[in-house]
Amino acid sequence: MGIRILYIGEIVGRAGVFAVKKLLPALRRETGADLVVACANGATGGSGIGKAHSVYLRKLGIDVLTTGEAAFYKKDIVEAFPKSPWLLRPLNYPPGVPGRGFRAYRTPKGPVVVAQLLGQAGFPRVHLENPFHVLDAALPTILEGSKAVLLDFRAATTAERRAMARYADGRVSAVLGSYGRALSADAEVSPAGTASMTDTGRTGSLMSVGGMDAATRIHEYRSGVPVWAKDSSERPELQGCVVEIGTDGRAASIETLRVPCEEEFGEGTGHSDQG
């Protein structure tokens, strides 16, 4: 059996953190995961991740946390990046930016490199280097860490995510997309041995709009006036996938995950990052 990686779709708000706390211990055992990776770009209030949440999610059993366009939205996380080897930010940030865009992580069956890139379309606050060019330049160094390479690609458009999956086909073990917070039904392993999935979904409230309060989002769309939406807590669910990678770096399988949280989220249910 190859290296099994459990990838948790974007953790959104308090309900997402709650779902991880309640579901991850059993899920790791059931899937036989050797490494747990999660997108935490929306863990704190639905946008970005704070230092406390980055530490708390690590304590809950997540080995690697990826971010995205909101990597530095919370002020206290900037100083945490250099000190937190489990925390990644997109590789295509300029030189000198705190943190790393890829790293090799040990598992009982050998090392796995997790790398992250950010797409170019739809991010008005962040203007990074072309991710396709950055991948070309960085891949030789990335492969020195391991033949098993998971590329976390966050992009606002489905087209760019699919383009990266095709571009990296046969060059990395898996290309997992995020941003839409809606689990896609296109998980596959290509003949070249690359597993891919356009959107790994979200971990948080199922009865929401992307994990955020539905009524607030609807009001925003109806009025045209931007509103800072709060995260939703109704019907927590963990979404994502499990990827198995052989010793040759080729993906053997990819399986989509949807795991409802039987316990409803509520104040005082142990969801906070203070625990």
Summary of the structure (lengths in Angstrom):
residues: 275
radius of gyration: 17.3
end to end distance: 36.0
largest distance: 53.8
contacts: 1015
relative contact order: 0.19
helix: 25%
strand: 27%
